[in-house]
Amino acid sequence: MFAKFLNLDKEKQDRIINAAIKEFAQKGYDQASTNEMVKEAGISKGLLFHYFGNKKQMFLFLFDYCYELIAEEFYRKINLTEKDFFARIRQAVIIKMELLTTHPDLFRFIEGAYLEDSAAVKIEVDKKIKELNDINIGKVYEGIDFSKFRDDMDVKKAIKIITWTFEKMSEEEFLKAKLSPAHHIDYQNVFEEAEDYFEILTKAFYK
């Protein structure tokens, strides 16, 4: 569907992508202006729709683009040979912090997409998020040494409890961001809180 856009030279692709990401991240889907995007990118509005079809398809393309770029770098950095469950998760948290520093605009766009309420894209984005979460949980937990968990513990249920804990923590942070004027998540605070949970959960579930 986006072959014409992907055949453009890299510099022009980057100009268009950066302009669109900036506009969507700052204003949300409904208020984002394609006029501002083309002005920033230095192209005509006709060309923008020639490449993407419409505003919705461009937004969904950008969601996939940002997520794939971050995921590729994440899996290049994470050591999946680390078999300790909590060490693996801590490692993921540290890498995410590094990526936030390296790619702040991509994270702002993804963060905005997670908080997006627009009926035009919400169903599709929520579906993508669920599918990607399921895939990534499987990858991040692959090869874990579950023998470190207590012998009297149902490991599958323990993993569910741990997963639900961090999912709930994420939901609460997204809700706070949604209700705040800046729509901003304090990731440093999130990671510090996560460390407290790591300590509690390790004591609760490990031998």
Secondary structure, DSSP 8 states (H G I E B T S, - for coil): --HHHHTS-HHHHHHHHHHHHHHHHHHHHHH--HHHHHHHHTS-HHHHHHHHSSHHHHHHHHHHHHHHHHHHHHHHHS-TT---HHHHHHHHHHHHHHHHHH-HHHHHHHHHHHH---TTTHHHHHHHHHHHHHHHHHHHHTT--GGGB-TTS-HHHHHHHHHHHHHHHHHHHHHHHHHSTT----HHHHHHHHHHHHHHHHHHHB-
